[in-house]
Amino acid sequence: MFLFTFGGLWFELYALGTLGMTPVVPVAIAIATVALLVVAYRRYRQHKPALAAEVPTPGQTRADRVFHIVNAGQWVVIFIVASVLSHLGLSSWTIPAIIFIVGLHFLPLAHAFANPPHYATGASLIVLAVAYPLLAPHGPTDSIGCLGAGLILWASALWAVTGNRSSRRTRLPGVV
């Protein structure tokens, strides 16, 4: 649900950067985000009883702790980096820096939760943050970075909700 929400926010920033305050597109993005959140929430509710019945293992407790530390750290680092860039007169680099930091934050989470797709999400965001300021017509101020971040987060969320069901099945010996 987080990935759909933050992906939607990146899409909203993209729309604001390309279309200005035109209300139609941001409303459409909000509707799409809410629809995807409903899909994710229904999937969550479907598995909520099984999750509630599980007794947390020490590994799960550690992973939850890592999640909270990494997320809190991410926000602190974003605040500090944005402040430093602003004071140095480099505020145009704030969006690429945020995308880079968000990408980095996926790497320890991928390890903590043993979730390899998070490595791909993190790496994709990092590559985007480094590449788009060099390739986009308006450099780091080009809103294409926001579009890319939104697409990466929504793709990751869609994978989590639908695409990786088969990878979570337990394989029986001798069955492919």
N, C-alpha and C positions, 0 to 999 in steps of 0.2 A: 504494500500500500504506500510505503514511503517513496518508492521509486516512481510510481505513477504520479504522486503528488508533486515531487520535486521535478520530474520530467515536465509536467504541466506548467510549473512555474517557469522553467527554462523556455518553453514554447511561448508563454505569455511575454517574457522579455524579448524574445525574437520578434513577436508580432508588434510589440511596442517600438522596437528599433527599426522595423521596416515599414510599418503602416501608421505609426503614430497612435493617436487616441481613437482610431476608428473602432466603434464598439462591437461590430458584428464578429470579427475574427476572435477577439478575446472571449466573447461569450461562447462561441463555438468550441474554443479550446477548453473552456471551463466545463462545458457539457460533456465533451469527450473524456476529460479527466474524471469527472464524477461517474460516468458510465464505466470506465475502467476500474475505478475504485469499488464500485458495486460488484463487479465481477470478482475482484480480488477479495472483497469482504465475504462474498458467498463461498468462495473456496476456503477461506479461513474458517468460517462457521462450520463448513462441512467437516473439517478436521479438528475443530476445537475440543470435542469430547475426548478424542484420542490423546491430544496434547495435554489436556487436563489430567488424564489418568496416568501419564508418565511421571515417574519419580525422577526429579532432576539428578543427573549424575554429576560427579565432581567436574567432569569435562564440560558439561553444559553450563554449570555454574560459572566456571572460568570463562567460557565463551561469552556468557551474558555480561560478565564484568569487563571483559575486553571490549565488547560492543559499546558499553556506556563510556568507558575511558576514551576509546578511539573517537566516538562521536563528539564528546565534550571537547577533546583536544582539537578536533577538526574545526569546531566553531571558534575556539580561542585562536588558533593559527590563522583562520580566515580574517578575523577581526584585526589581529596584529599586522598581517601582511597588507590588508586593505589600508590600514592607517599609515603604515610605512610608505607604501606606494603613493598615497595621497600627499604626504609630507614631502616626498621627493619630487613631486610634480609628475609622477608617472601613473596617475589614476586611470589612464586608458588601459593599463595592463591588469586592472583589478579582475575583470571577468576571466581572462585566461588563467590568472593565478588561482582564482576560486575553482575553476574547472580542474586545474592541475591538482589542487589540494583534495578536492572531492575524489578524484581518481586515485590518489595515493591512499586515501582512507579505506578504499575497498580492499587493498592488498592484505592488511592484517586481519580484516574481517573474513576474507576468503580462507585464510589459514585457520582462524579461530573456529569458524563454523564448518570447516572442511567442505567448502562450497566453491569448486573450481570455476564456475561461471563468473564469480565475482572478480577473479583474476582478469578475465577478458573485459569485464566492464571497467575495471580500474585502468587497465592498460589502454583501452580505447579512449577513455577520457584524457589520460596523460598525453597520448599521441595527438589527440585533437587540440589540447591546450598548447602544445608545442608547435604544431603544424599550421593551424588556421591563422595565427597572427602573421606568419611568414608568407602564406599563400593567398589570403583573402584580399580583395581590392582595398579595403579600408584598414588593413592591419588588425591590431588588437581591438579596435573599436567596431569592427564588422560584426553584425549581429548573427552571422552564420555560426559563430561559436556557440551561441545560445541554442540555435536550432540543432546543431550537432549533439550538444549535451542532452537536450530533450529526447532526441531520437535514441541515443545510447541508453538512457535510463528507461525509456518506455520499452525498448527491445529487451533489456534485461528483465524488466518486470513481466513482460509477456512470456518470456522464457520461463520465469519462475512459476507463473500461474498455469501455463499450458504446456510448454515445450519439453520440460525435463521430467515429465511423469514417468517415461519409460526408464530413465536413468536411475530412478529411485526404487524400481522393482527389484526384489531379491531374485537372483538367478538361482535356479535349482541345478545341482550337479548334472552335467550331461545335456542341459537344455540351453539352446542358444537364444 
